[in-house]
């Protein structure tokens, strides 16, 4: 304890907020490109001060199965951050993107962080 009566807590590690990743992966994209993007997303999350938990992948065009699983997991695990390579991984249509962002925000209280505007696998 210092002379002012406060305690310095420098040696105790802070727990970083957790984050999940979400990606749409077309079937014609090589695995090495997907793996490279995964590594970039993990590094981006860590640079944002987040602890990366895992990925949810959407493999079928127009499907929302992985998205729905992501939302359920965010609620279950009380996680409030989602990392995407770009918002186009949610949907190409801006209106649908906005609906999905709203659903994540209202249902899971989740913030979506986009690594960049567009990626090589879109």
Secondary structure, 3 states (H helix, E strand, C coil): CCCCCCCCCCCCCCCCCEEEEEEECCCCCCHHHHHHHHHHHHHHHHHCCCEEEEEEEECCCCCCHHHHHHHHHHHHHCCCEEEECCHHHCCCCHHHHHHHHHHHHHHHCCEEEECCCCCCCC
